[in-house]
């Protein structure tokens, strides 16, 4: 298998306790792609899942 891309990951920024490194996208052809991208969350996993519309009590 050949490497398609690379995302350098550091220790994050101070206060970030959760990190998303990318996402899977379903293409109309039925194939799946992994799209690189990073986003850190200072509110941890709770803030991350809320960003995706999941309610946390």
Buried (B, 14 or more C-beta within 10 A) or exposed (E): EEEEEEEEEEEBEEEBBBBEEBEEEEEEEEEEEEEEEEEBBEBEEEBBBEEEEEEEE
